[in-house]
Amino acid sequence: MEKTLNKQLNRENTGLQEKLPIKVVQFGEGNFLRAFVDYIIDKLNKQADFNAGVAVVQPLPKGMIHMLNDQDGLYNLFMKGVKKGKEIQQKETVSCIQKSLNPYDDYEAYLKLAEEESLEFVISNTTEAGIAFDENDTLEGAPHNSFPAKLTALLYRRFQHFDGAAAKALTIIPCELINYNADTLKEIILKYAQLWDLGPDFQKWIEEETGFHNTLVDRIVPGYPAADIDRYQKELEYKDNLIVSAEVFLLWVIEGDAKLKSKIPFDKIDENIRVVQDMQPYRTRKVRILNGAHTTMVPFSIMYGNETVKETLDDDFTGKFVKKAIFEEIIPTLDLPKEELESFASDVLDRFRNPFIKHQLSSIALNSISKFKVRVLPSLLAYAKDQNSLPKHLVFALACLIRFYGDSWKGSKLPVNDDEAVVSQMQAIWKTKDYQAVSEKVLSHTGFWEQDLTEVPDLQEAVASALKLIDEKGVQEAFQEFEKQTN
């Protein structure tokens, strides 16, 4: 078919005129929700007869609602990545968005969404800072500053319009990247209900009839591919100003039960979506394996000479190191079935090898000490306790982390990016030039670790030994020697 890029992507030009009932109100119009939630809803519509239209609400004064309206809610999603070792490229035109509203322009039109008969769900991603209480928000003071205040007003309008009918209560599924996101949101909504004196019946409707589901979301979404936009546009028939790019992998873990499963037919589409009673093991899995592997690799891989995550996985030495750290030292400390953990880890390694995403190691070096404390240290300590021995890869990674904050490496400054107080404390410790002293002072620094790590049997000696070897032999030979010493 001849390309017609002079024509704008919209429903008239494409013929995608299907009208869907508004079943979802979505707070947020950014790249992530469009590449994640809207993609899933669109797939549910096409493959599982979900029949769900989305009304998108712009959560901040500045946003992209006008661009969505210019294209009648249509846009193209390009997904690229590696799955089971094979490169995959897919393209979808997403068409589930039926209307887009800016409450800062027309607040009453926003509140009218509450009166939609077909409305069942609220989904949001307003950034980690979005789920917050603002004491200055009032019921009448529209548009409200905070997302929870806007949502409380919407829910109250629905409660009033349908006379508090239990069947018209909504299911709320926030996607903000904070733990217990739905519980936190519910708590703030109830706080507004009290502050605004909305009455005990409304509070009961929220507490007993409205569904709140904690979630964990995971997908890398680079967003609008500005650097390669001409190449992307050549694959399309119509001009699209809202192209979004994402990796192939996605994970959505939602706390819920059979009732939620009956409302959304996730089981009818082939996507990595899990409805579980408790999402915390999955959150721990992600933090320890995906985030933990990232944090583990950064200092030692940079010092070895790699620049990207993909280079780290492709190199014989650093790739093997990361895999052994994950499969032999991190996975044994986790509580989910081994087969499930190993499958997730294999997906993580595929994501790390994605040739379409150039992930600089230096860009994930930010706050490496605090990240190590949260993401890697729990695995190290659990392994040491369970196995009564030290995990050599994680301990060596810890030594590389400590060395990373020291003097220049092979005549070059390392890309340390941390709080000034942390950097200055580490530099002061390194002035001793004594590996035993450095190991003792860093590991005993409760400000870094919230505990004294010198109390872990043999850890201080092992780190001191690794530090000496790293400076004497370089990263690869140092680890080979360290491995022999600790066998």
C-alpha positions in Angstrom: 0.0 0.0 0.0 1.3 3.5 -0.9 2.3 5.5 2.1 0.1 8.5 2.9 2.2 10.3 5.5 0.7 13.6 4.5 -2.5 12.5 6.3 -2.7 12.7 10.1 -3.4 9.6 12.1 -7.1 9.8 13.2 -10.3 7.8 13.2 -11.7 9.3 10.0 -8.5 8.7 8.0 -7.9 5.1 9.3 -11.6 4.0 9.4 -11.1 3.0 13.1 -14.5 4.4 14.0 -15.6 1.8 16.6 -17.3 3.3 19.6 -16.6 1.6 22.9 -18.4 2.3 26.2 -16.3 4.1 28.8 -15.3 1.4 31.2 -12.0 2.8 32.4 -11.0 6.3 33.7 -7.2 6.6 33.4 -5.2 9.3 35.2 -2.2 9.9 33.1 -1.5 10.2 29.4 2.2 9.6 29.4 4.3 7.0 27.6 4.2 4.3 30.2 0.5 4.0 30.5 0.0 4.1 26.8 2.7 1.4 26.2 1.5 -0.7 29.1 -2.1 -0.4 30.4 -3.7 0.8 27.2 -1.8 -1.8 25.1 -3.2 -4.5 27.5 -6.8 -3.1 27.4 -6.6 -2.9 23.6 -5.5 -6.5 23.4 -8.3 -7.5 25.8 -10.7 -5.8 23.5 -9.4 -7.4 20.4 -8.9 -11.0 21.7 -11.2 -11.3 24.7 -14.2 -9.1 23.9 -13.5 -6.9 26.9 -15.4 -4.0 25.1 -13.7 -1.3 27.2 -13.2 2.3 26.2 -10.8 4.4 28.1 -11.3 8.1 29.1 -7.9 9.6 29.8 -7.5 12.4 32.4 -4.6 14.8 32.4 -3.4 14.8 36.0 -1.2 18.0 35.8 -1.8 21.4 34.3 0.7 20.7 31.4 0.3 17.5 29.4 -0.4 15.8 26.1 -4.2 15.6 26.1 -4.4 18.0 23.1 -2.1 15.7 21.1 -4.3 12.7 21.9 -7.4 14.6 20.9 -5.8 15.6 17.6 -5.4 11.9 16.8 -8.7 10.8 18.3 -6.9 8.8 20.9 -5.0 6.7 18.3 -1.2 6.0 18.4 1.3 3.4 17.4 3.3 1.3 19.8 6.6 -0.3 18.7 7.8 -3.1 20.8 11.4 -4.4 20.4 13.5 -6.8 22.4 14.8 -10.3 23.0 12.6 -13.2 24.0 14.1 -16.7 24.6 17.3 -15.5 22.8 15.5 -14.3 19.7 15.1 -10.7 18.6 11.4 -9.6 18.3 9.9 -6.5 16.7 6.2 -5.8 16.9 3.9 -2.9 16.0 0.3 -2.2 17.2 -2.1 0.6 16.5 -3.8 1.2 19.9 -7.4 2.3 19.6 -9.0 1.8 23.1 -8.9 5.5 24.1 -12.3 7.1 23.4 -11.9 10.5 25.0 -9.3 12.6 26.6 -10.0 15.4 29.1 -8.1 18.2 30.8 -9.8 19.0 34.2 -7.8 22.3 34.2 -9.8 23.4 31.2 -13.2 21.8 31.9 -13.6 20.4 35.4 -17.3 19.7 35.1 -16.7 17.5 32.0 -14.2 15.6 34.1 -16.7 15.1 36.9 -19.3 14.0 34.4 -17.2 10.9 33.8 -18.5 9.7 37.2 -22.0 9.4 35.8 -21.0 7.0 33.0 -23.2 3.9 33.5 -20.5 1.6 32.0 -17.7 2.8 34.2 -16.0 0.1 36.3 -12.3 0.9 36.7 -9.9 3.6 37.6 -6.2 3.2 36.6 -3.4 5.6 37.3 0.2 6.4 36.9 0.9 9.9 38.3 4.6 9.2 39.3 5.7 8.1 42.7 5.0 11.6 44.0 1.4 11.6 42.7 -0.2 9.6 45.5 0.1 12.3 48.1 -2.2 14.3 50.5 -2.5 18.0 50.0 -4.2 19.7 53.0 -5.0 22.7 50.8 -7.3 20.8 48.6 -11.0 21.3 49.3 -14.1 19.7 47.6 -15.1 23.0 46.0 -11.6 24.2 45.1 -11.5 22.6 41.7 -9.3 21.6 39.9 -7.6 20.0 42.9 -3.8 20.0 43.2 -3.4 16.3 44.1 -4.5 13.3 42.2 -6.1 11.6 45.3 -8.2 14.8 45.8 -9.4 14.7 42.1 -10.2 11.0 42.5 -12.1 11.6 45.8 -14.2 14.3 44.1 -14.9 11.9 41.2 -15.9 9.1 43.5 -18.2 11.3 45.5 -20.0 12.5 42.4 -20.5 8.9 41.4 -21.7 8.0 44.9 -24.2 10.9 44.8 -25.4 10.3 41.2 -26.1 6.6 41.8 -27.5 7.0 45.4 -24.6 5.0 46.9 -25.5 1.8 44.9 -23.0 -0.9 45.7 -23.0 -2.1 42.1 -21.8 1.2 40.9 -18.7 1.2 43.1 -15.4 1.2 41.1 -12.3 -1.0 41.0 -9.2 1.1 41.5 -5.8 -0.2 40.2 -3.0 2.3 40.6 0.3 1.7 38.8 2.5 4.2 40.6 5.9 2.8 41.6 5.5 2.8 45.4 4.9 -0.2 47.5 1.3 -0.7 48.7 0.2 1.9 46.2 -3.6 1.1 46.4 -3.5 0.9 50.2 -1.9 4.3 50.4 -4.3 5.8 47.9 -7.3 4.4 49.8 -6.0 5.9 53.1 -5.7 9.3 51.5 -9.1 9.2 49.9 -10.6 8.4 53.3 -8.7 11.2 54.8 -10.2 13.6 52.3 -13.7 12.1 53.0 -13.2 13.1 56.6 -11.6 16.5 55.9 -14.4 17.4 53.5 -17.1 16.0 55.7 -18.6 13.7 53.0 -20.5 11.6 55.5 -20.3 8.1 56.9 -22.2 6.5 54.1 -19.7 7.6 51.5 -16.8 6.4 53.7 -18.5 3.0 54.1 -19.0 2.9 50.3 -15.3 3.5 49.8 -14.2 1.0 52.6 -16.6 -1.8 51.8 -17.7 -1.6 48.1 -14.8 0.1 46.3 -12.0 -2.3 45.3 -8.4 -1.2 45.8 -5.7 -3.4 44.3 -2.0 -3.0 45.0 0.2 -3.6 41.9 3.7 -4.1 40.6 4.4 -2.9 37.0 7.5 -3.5 35.0 8.3 -2.5 31.4 11.1 -0.4 30.0 9.4 2.4 27.9 11.9 4.7 26.2 9.0 6.6 24.8 8.9 8.8 21.7 11.9 7.8 19.5 12.9 11.3 18.6 16.4 10.3 17.4 15.0 7.7 14.9 11.6 9.2 14.2 12.0 9.2 10.4 12.7 5.5 10.4 9.7 4.8 12.5 7.4 7.0 10.5 8.4 5.1 7.3 6.8 2.0 8.7 3.4 3.8 9.0 0.7 4.8 6.6 -0.2 8.0 8.6 1.7 10.7 10.4 1.8 9.8 14.1 3.0 12.4 16.6 2.5 10.1 19.6 4.6 7.1 18.6 5.8 5.2 21.7 8.5 2.6 21.9 8.8 -0.1 24.5 10.6 -3.3 25.2 8.8 -6.6 24.5 8.8 -7.8 28.1 6.1 -6.7 30.5 5.0 -7.8 34.0 1.8 -6.8 35.8 1.3 -8.2 39.3 -2.1 -7.3 40.8 -3.3 -8.2 44.3 -6.8 -9.6 43.8 -9.1 -12.6 43.9 -11.6 -14.5 41.8 -13.9 -11.4 41.7 -11.2 -9.3 40.0 -10.4 -12.2 37.6 -14.0 -12.4 36.6 -14.1 -8.6 35.8 -11.0 -8.6 33.6 -10.3 -11.7 31.4 -6.5 -11.5 31.7 -6.4 -15.3 31.3 -7.6 -14.9 27.7 -4.6 -13.0 26.4 -1.0 -14.2 26.3 0.7 -11.6 28.5 2.7 -11.8 31.8 -0.1 -10.7 34.1 -0.6 -12.3 37.5 -3.5 -11.8 39.9 -2.3 -12.9 43.3 -3.3 -12.7 46.9 0.1 -11.2 48.0 2.3 -9.4 45.5 5.2 -8.8 48.0 7.1 -12.0 46.9 7.0 -10.7 43.4 8.2 -7.3 44.4 11.0 -8.9 46.3 11.8 -11.1 43.3 12.0 -8.0 41.0 14.1 -6.0 43.5 16.5 -8.8 44.3 16.9 -10.3 40.8 16.4 -7.4 38.2 17.4 -4.4 40.3 19.9 -6.5 42.3 21.7 -7.7 39.2 21.9 -4.1 37.9 23.4 -2.9 41.1 25.7 -5.9 41.4 27.2 -5.4 37.9 27.7 -1.6 37.8 31.0 -1.0 39.7 32.8 -4.2 38.7 31.7 -4.0 35.1 32.7 -0.4 34.7 36.1 -1.1 36.3 36.5 -4.1 34.0 36.0 -1.8 31.0 32.3 -2.2 29.9 30.1 0.7 29.2 26.6 -0.8 28.8 24.4 -3.5 30.4 24.4 -5.4 27.1 28.2 -5.4 26.9 28.3 -6.8 30.4 26.1 -9.7 29.5 27.9 -10.4 26.2 31.4 -10.5 27.7 32.5 -14.0 28.7 33.8 -13.0 32.1 31.3 -10.3 33.2 28.3 -12.2 31.7 29.2 -15.4 33.5 29.7 -13.5 36.7 26.3 -11.9 36.6 24.5 -15.2 35.8 26.2 -17.0 38.6 25.4 -14.2 41.0 21.7 -14.5 40.1 21.3 -18.2 39.7 23.6 -19.5 42.4 23.5 -16.7 45.1 20.3 -14.6 44.7 17.7 -17.1 43.7 18.4 -19.6 46.5 17.5 -16.9 49.0 14.0 -16.2 47.6 10.6 -17.7 48.6 8.9 -18.4 45.2 9.2 -21.8 43.4 12.7 -22.2 41.9 11.4 -22.9 38.3 9.4 -19.6 38.4 12.4 -17.7 39.7 14.7 -19.1 37.1 12.2 -18.3 34.3 12.0 -14.7 35.5 15.8 -14.5 35.7 16.1 -15.7 32.1 13.6 -13.0 31.0 15.7 -10.5 32.9 18.9 -11.6 31.1 17.0 -11.3 27.8 16.0 -7.8 28.7 19.6 -6.9 29.6 20.7 -8.1 26.1 18.1 -6.1 24.3 20.0 -4.6 21.3 17.4 -1.9 20.9 18.1 -0.3 24.3 21.5 1.1 25.0 21.6 1.2 28.8 24.7 2.9 30.0 26.2 1.5 33.2 27.1 5.0 34.3 23.4 6.0 34.2 22.5 3.4 36.7 25.4 4.2 39.0 23.4 6.8 40.9 23.3 6.2 44.7 25.0 2.9 44.4 25.6 2.4 48.1 21.9 2.9 49.1 20.8 0.8 46.2 23.2 -2.0 47.3 21.7 -1.9 50.8 18.2 -2.4 49.5 18.7 -4.6 46.4 21.8 -6.8 47.0 22.7 -6.8 50.7 19.5 -8.8 51.8 20.6 -11.6 49.3 24.1 -11.6 50.6 23.0 -11.8 54.2 20.4 -14.4 53.6 22.8 -16.6 51.7 25.5 -16.2 54.4 22.9 -17.2 57.1 21.3 -20.1 55.1 24.5 -21.6 53.6 26.8 -20.8 56.5 29.3 -19.4 54.0 29.8 -16.2 52.0 28.4 -15.7 48.4 31.6 -15.0 46.6 30.1 -13.1 43.7 28.1 -10.8 45.8 30.9 -10.2 48.3 33.3 -9.4 45.4 30.7 -7.1 44.0 30.6 -5.4 47.4 34.3 -5.0 47.4 34.1 -3.5 43.9 31.5 -1.1 45.1 33.7 0.1 47.9 36.7 0.4 45.5 34.4 2.3 43.1 34.1 5.1 45.7 37.9 5.3 46.2 40.7 6.9 44.1 40.7 7.1 40.4 40.9 3.8 38.5 43.7 3.2 36.0 44.3 6.9 35.8 40.6 7.8 35.1 37.9 9.2 37.3 35.1 6.7 38.0 31.4 7.9 37.4 30.5 8.0 41.0 27.1 9.8 41.4 25.9 10.0 45.0 24.9 12.3 47.8 27.8 14.6 48.6 28.0 13.5 52.2 28.3 9.8 51.2 31.0 10.6 48.6 33.0 12.7 51.1 32.8 10.1 53.8 34.0 7.4 51.5 36.9 9.5 50.2 37.9 10.2 53.8 37.9 6.5 54.6 40.1 5.8 51.5 42.7 8.2 52.7 44.1 5.5 55.0 45.3 3.5 52.0 44.9 0.4 54.3 42.6 -2.3 53.0 41.8 -3.8 56.4 41.0 -0.3 57.8 38.9 0.6 54.7 37.0 -2.7 55.0 36.4 -2.2 58.7 35.3 1.4 58.5 33.0 1.0 55.5 31.3 -2.2 56.8 30.8 -0.9 60.3 29.3 2.4 59.0 25.7 2.0 60.1 24.8 5.2 58.2 25.4 3.3 55.0 23.9 -0.1 55.9 21.7 0.5 59.0 23.7 -2.3 60.7 27.2 -3.2 61.5 28.4 -5.6 58.7 31.6 -6.4 60.5 29.4 -8.7 62.6 28.9 -11.0 59.6 31.4 -13.9 60.1 34.4 -13.5 57.8 33.0 -10.7 55.7 35.4 -8.0 56.8 38.5 -10.2 56.0 37.0 -11.3 52.6 36.3 -7.7 51.5 39.7 -6.5 52.6 41.3 -9.4 50.7 39.3 -8.6 47.6 40.1 -4.9 47.7 43.8 -5.7 47.8 43.5 -8.1 44.9 41.5 -5.6 42.8 44.2 -3.0 43.1 47.0 -5.4 42.5 45.6 -7.5 39.6 42.6 -5.8 38.0 39.0 -7.0 38.2 39.2 -10.3 36.3 42.3 -11.7 37.7 41.4 -10.4 41.2 38.1 -12.4 41.1 39.8 -15.5 39.9 42.2 -15.4 42.8 39.5 -14.4 45.2 37.5 -17.4 44.1 40.4 -19.7 44.8 40.9 -18.2 48.3 37.2 -18.6 49.2 36.6 -22.1 47.9 
